[in-house]
Amino acid sequence: MDWMYIVQNAIEEIESKMNEDIDADLLAEHQFVSSFYFQKMFSALCNCTVGEYVRNRRLTLAGFDIVDTNRSILDIAVWYCYDSAEGFSKAFSRFHGITPIVARKNKSNLKVFAKISLLKNLTGGKIMLGSLGERGYIVKETGAVYYSKDMDRTLKWFKEILGWYGQIEARNDLNEGTYGCVNNIPIEIESLHIAPFTGIHLFYGEPLKQMVGFMLVQGIEQLHTFVKSQGWNEISDINVQSWGGKTCSITTIDGSILTFFEL
């Protein structure tokens, strides 16, 4: 299930209905997903609840209207679904730090909560997901086992070359990593367990000099471009297979081979 697309579609619906009642349950229903999981994923991806996003965006847009138009404050308040000018003024002051009257009088530069665009740069609003937006590709499913005798080095390679996330969860008496995970999505999101595991299990051992993972990916061209841009040239060309899919293989820092395919 592509939660980034689901949440982004919901954001687009929110943005088109700023002057209407917005209900999280209906947003989830329109995306054909559970409201419970939808709201958890929205919060995880956007770092705010649906209600907070709606409120912050309305107050941002209201600020533009206060400064740039001659519409009455009451008219703006009603347009953005506030019951009274007083209630709107209190919310406006909490968000912007000044009242609507002062903002209009002084043509103030007001606080802006930008529209979140998960599929572009993942930097709108308050979201901080780093390389997830820069990569341009998403692994759909995997669960490979990978052996390494220097797990810290291996983890660093996955982070720098593939733009993945990960951590070492167990070490021996010599402080060598004995078990860890790397994942195509942030650990905080994977830990919600609302989508299949799309990472790789790391174990201490002699690296296998062969293919250790065959992973379905969305955006194989973007994957290829991203890896090359990180200065890693141990990646094959993208090949079209007889079964209709596209594949490319990456030889890792340990000499193991990860093969990605796209249907």
C-alpha positions in Angstrom: 0.0 0.0 0.0 1.6 3.3 -1.1 0.9 5.5 1.9 2.8 8.4 0.6 0.4 8.6 -2.4 -2.6 8.1 -0.2 -1.7 10.8 2.2 -0.7 13.2 -0.6 -4.1 12.6 -2.3 -5.8 13.5 1.0 -3.7 16.6 1.3 -4.8 17.6 -2.2 -8.4 17.1 -1.1 -7.9 19.2 2.0 -6.3 22.0 0.0 -9.3 22.1 -2.3 -11.8 22.3 0.6 -10.3 24.9 2.9 -13.6 26.7 3.1 -15.6 23.5 3.8 -15.9 21.2 6.8 -13.1 18.6 6.6 -13.4 15.3 8.4 -10.5 12.8 8.8 -12.9 9.9 8.6 -14.2 11.0 5.2 -10.7 11.7 3.9 -9.8 8.1 4.7 -13.0 6.8 3.2 -12.3 8.6 0.0 -8.9 6.8 -0.1 -10.5 3.5 0.7 -8.4 2.9 3.8 -9.0 2.6 7.5 -9.4 5.9 9.3 -7.3 4.7 12.2 -4.3 3.8 10.0 -4.8 6.8 7.8 -4.5 9.2 10.7 -1.5 7.3 12.1 0.3 7.5 8.7 -0.7 11.1 8.1 0.8 12.1 11.5 4.0 10.0 10.8 4.6 11.4 7.4 3.5 15.0 8.1 4.6 15.4 11.7 1.2 16.8 12.5 -2.4 15.5 12.8 -5.0 16.1 10.1 -6.7 18.7 12.3 -3.4 20.6 13.0 -2.6 20.6 9.3 -6.0 22.0 8.4 -5.9 24.6 11.1 -2.3 25.7 10.2 -3.0 25.9 6.5 -6.3 27.9 7.1 -4.6 30.4 9.3 -1.7 30.7 6.8 -4.1 31.5 4.0 -6.2 33.7 6.2 -3.1 35.7 6.9 -2.6 36.3 3.2 -6.2 37.5 2.9 -5.8 39.8 5.9 -2.7 41.5 4.4 -3.4 41.4 0.7 -7.2 42.0 0.4 -9.9 44.4 1.7 -12.3 41.6 2.8 -13.7 42.1 6.3 -12.1 40.1 9.1 -15.5 38.5 9.8 -15.9 37.5 6.1 -12.4 35.9 6.2 -13.2 34.2 9.5 -16.4 32.7 8.1 -14.7 31.7 4.9 -12.2 29.6 6.8 -14.9 27.9 8.9 -14.7 30.0 12.1 -18.0 30.6 13.9 -17.1 34.1 15.0 -14.6 36.9 14.5 -13.6 36.6 18.1 -12.8 32.9 17.9 -10.9 33.5 14.6 -8.9 36.4 16.2 -7.8 34.2 19.1 -6.7 31.4 16.8 -5.0 33.9 14.5 -3.1 35.5 17.4 -1.9 32.1 18.7 -0.6 31.1 15.3 0.8 34.4 14.0 1.6 36.2 17.3 -0.4 39.3 16.5 -4.1 40.1 16.0 -5.7 40.3 12.5 -6.3 44.0 13.0 -2.6 44.7 13.7 -1.5 42.4 10.9 -3.7 44.4 8.4 -2.7 47.8 9.7 1.1 47.1 9.6 1.1 44.8 6.5 3.0 42.4 8.6 5.1 39.5 7.4 3.2 36.6 8.9 4.0 33.0 9.8 3.6 30.5 6.9 2.8 26.8 7.2 3.5 25.6 3.6 1.5 23.0 1.8 3.1 19.6 2.3 4.2 17.9 -1.0 5.4 14.4 -0.1 6.0 13.4 -3.7 8.1 16.4 -4.6 10.6 17.4 -1.9 9.1 16.3 1.4 10.0 19.7 3.0 6.6 21.4 3.2 5.2 22.1 6.6 7.3 20.5 9.3 8.2 17.2 7.6 11.8 16.1 7.8 12.4 12.8 5.9 15.7 13.6 4.4 16.7 11.4 1.4 13.3 9.8 1.0 12.2 12.6 -1.2 15.6 13.1 -2.9 15.8 9.5 -4.1 12.6 9.5 -6.2 12.0 5.7 -5.8 10.2 3.5 -3.3 10.9 -0.2 -2.7 7.6 -2.1 -2.8 8.6 -5.3 -1.0 11.7 -7.3 0.1 13.0 -9.0 3.2 16.5 -10.2 2.2 19.2 -11.5 4.6 22.6 -9.8 4.3 25.8 -10.9 5.9 28.6 -8.5 6.9 31.7 -8.6 9.1 31.7 -4.8 9.4 28.1 -3.8 10.0 28.9 -0.2 10.8 30.6 0.2 7.4 27.7 -1.7 5.7 25.1 0.5 7.4 26.9 3.7 6.3 27.0 2.4 2.7 23.2 1.8 2.6 22.6 5.2 4.0 25.0 7.1 1.7 24.6 5.2 -1.5 21.0 4.0 -1.5 19.6 6.8 0.8 18.1 4.1 3.1 17.6 4.3 6.9 18.8 1.8 9.5 20.3 0.9 12.8 22.3 -1.8 14.5 20.3 -3.5 17.2 22.7 -6.0 18.7 26.5 -6.0 19.3 28.9 -8.6 20.7 31.5 -8.1 23.4 33.9 -6.6 20.8 31.3 -4.0 19.9 30.8 -5.6 16.4 27.3 -5.4 15.0 25.7 -8.8 15.1 22.1 -7.9 14.0 20.6 -4.8 12.4 18.1 -3.7 9.8 18.2 -1.3 6.8 15.0 -0.1 5.3 13.9 2.0 2.4 11.6 4.0 4.8 12.3 5.7 8.1 12.4 3.3 11.1 9.7 5.4 12.8 7.3 4.6 10.0 8.3 1.0 9.6 7.7 0.4 13.3 4.0 1.3 12.9 3.7 -2.1 11.1 1.0 -0.9 8.8 2.8 -2.0 5.6 5.0 -5.0 4.5 8.6 -4.9 5.6 10.6 -3.4 2.8 14.1 -3.7 4.3 17.0 -6.0 4.7 18.1 -8.0 7.8 21.8 -7.6 8.6 23.6 -10.4 10.3 27.2 -10.9 11.3 29.0 -13.3 8.9 31.1 -13.7 5.8 29.5 -11.6 3.0 28.0 -13.6 0.2 29.5 -12.7 -3.2 26.3 -13.4 -5.0 22.7 -12.0 -5.3 21.3 -11.6 -1.8 18.1 -9.7 -2.6 15.6 -9.5 -5.5 13.5 -6.4 -4.7 10.4 -4.9 -6.4 10.9 -1.2 -6.8 8.8 1.7 -8.0 11.0 4.1 -10.0 13.9 2.0 -11.2 15.3 4.8 -13.4 15.3 7.2 -10.4 17.1 4.5 -8.3 19.8 4.2 -11.0 20.2 7.9 -11.2 20.4 8.3 -7.4 23.0 5.6 -6.9 25.2 7.1 -9.7 24.8 10.6 -8.2 26.3 9.3 -5.0 29.4 8.3 -6.8 28.8 4.6 -6.8 29.5 3.0 -10.2 29.1 -0.6 -9.3 25.6 -0.7 -10.8 24.5 -2.4 -14.0 22.6 -0.8 -16.8 18.8 -1.1 -16.7 17.8 -4.2 -18.7 14.4 -5.0 -20.1 13.6 -8.7 -19.4 11.7 -11.2 -21.5 8.9 -11.2 -18.9 8.4 -7.5 -19.5 10.0 -6.1 -16.4 13.1 -3.9 -16.0 16.0 -4.9 -13.8 19.3 -3.5 -12.5 21.9 -4.9 -10.1 24.1 -3.1 -7.6 27.3 -4.6 -6.1 27.6 -3.4 -2.6 30.6 -2.4 -0.6 30.8 -6.0 0.7 30.7 -7.5 -2.7 27.1 -8.8 -2.4 24.6 -8.1 -5.2 21.2 -6.4 -4.8 18.9 -6.8 -7.8 16.0 -4.5 -8.2 13.1 -5.0 -10.7 10.1 -3.0 -11.8 7.0 -4.3 -13.5 
